[in-house]
Amino acid sequence: MNSQILEKVESSGVCGIKKAELKKIFGADCEISIDELAKEDKVIVDNKGVAHYVWSKDNYLSHLSQNDPKFKILSNLVKNLESKMFQIQAKPQSIDFQPHFDKAISEMSSSLGWVQMSDVRVKVCQILDITQEKFYSEVSALVENNPSKYEISTGGQEGIHVRGMLHGYIRKL
């Protein structure tokens, strides 16, 4: 009987069906089936005026969003939040650039601490699977945001441009 009642409730759509109407169709024993379906979260029983109505879960949500302004506002807020969360998740995850960069400098630097950025780039790009452009973008940001940690020097075939000059050497202070 549960499946027949559920089918009737689902076919009632957004308007729902009166509990009394279900009793007329299926008899007074349907009350137990309705309670079981409600416990299983397959139907929702709620008042609409003075009568008890029964909805399927999806139809009840549609009914509320059409007839309850508070629910409509909350529903829209949740949808916006879900959208923002999806956008955040869809953004590429930030790479952990600095530790790999610092380690490469330490391993490859001369006795004075200097190393060609191109040599560091080859190693770091291979480890992190990033492009040359991404590497130099990250280096520029690191040097700019941490002037007390890094020193750059002109020269080399590639590097970062600062004040119109190519800086292809770096050392960690």
CORFENSUL-V383625 format. One record per residue. OMEGA is omega in whole degrees, -180 to 180 (* if undefined). Layout:
# CORFENSUL-V383625
[[OMEGA] [OMEGA]]
This chain:
# CORFENSUL-V383625
[[-179] [-177] [178] [179] [180] [179] [180] [180] [-180] [-179] [179] [175] [-174] [-179] [-177] [179] [179] [177] [179] [178] [177] [179] [178] [-176] [-171] [-179] [-176] [-180] [-178] [179] [180] [179] [179] [178] [178] [179] [179] [179] [179] [-179] [177] [176] [177] [176] [-179] [178] [173] [-170] [-180] [-177] [174] [179] [180] [179] [165] [-176] [-179] [180] [179] [178] [177] [179] [-180] [-178] [177] [-170] [-177] [-177] [179] [179] [-180] [179] [180] [179] [178] [178] [179] [179] [178] [178] [177] [179] [179] [178] [179] [179] [179] [-180] [-178] [179] [178] [-180] [-180] [180] [179] [-170] [-169] [-179] [179] [179] [-180] [-179] [179] [178] [-179] [-177] [-171] [-172] [177] [-180] [177] [177] [-177] [177] [177] [179] [-179] [178] [178] [-180] [-179] [-177] [-176] [179] [179] [-179] [-174] [-179] [178] [180] [177] [-180] [179] [179] [-176] [174] [178] [179] [179] [-180] [180] [-178] [-179] [-177] [-178] [-176] [180] [-178] [-175] [174] [179] [-179] [179] [178] [-180] [-178] [179] [-179] [179] [180] [176] [-178] [175] [-179] [179] [177] [-175] [178] [-179] [170] [180] [-178] [*]]
